[in-house]
Amino acid sequence: MDGITLQDIARARAEELPAAAITHPFGPDYDVAKVLGKMFLLLTEVHGVPKVVLKAEPHDAEALRSIHADITPGYHMNKRHWITLEPDGSLDEEFVRELVTDSYLLVVEGLPRAQRPVEPASFLAAESAPDGGDASQA
């Protein structure tokens, strides 16, 4: 997929997540998705090429980079904790959506329990429930 499509998919997924908002703390050229003020996604361009930068657990980031040529260290971020999704590779829409969700949940896990918009351990199960709601009703 091209860079615009990659960013559109990532942005759309971020906007679906509870308490997430697209902000512009670095200026109008950079979309930043935050949950309760904590960044989990950056949409940027490097030499005119649109890219997506996401937070990741260090061991997951390393594994993803070793498996996927189109996942590289986080551009202008801590290379252990951030990854960059490159366009025109083998990443598909569902995988991009999953990586955005994982980044979001990683940040949510770091929030005080009382402030979390979702419970990370049960969020994915609730989303995959047939009615899209509470997994306990599935």
Secondary structure, DSSP 8 states (H G I E B T S, - for coil): --HHHHHHHHHHHHHHSTTEEEE-TT-TT-EEEEETTEEEEEEEEETTEEEEEEE--HHHHHHHHHH-TTEEE-TTS-TTTEEEE-SSSS--HHHHHHHHHHHHHHHHHTS-GGG-SS-HHHHHHHHHSTTSS-GGG-
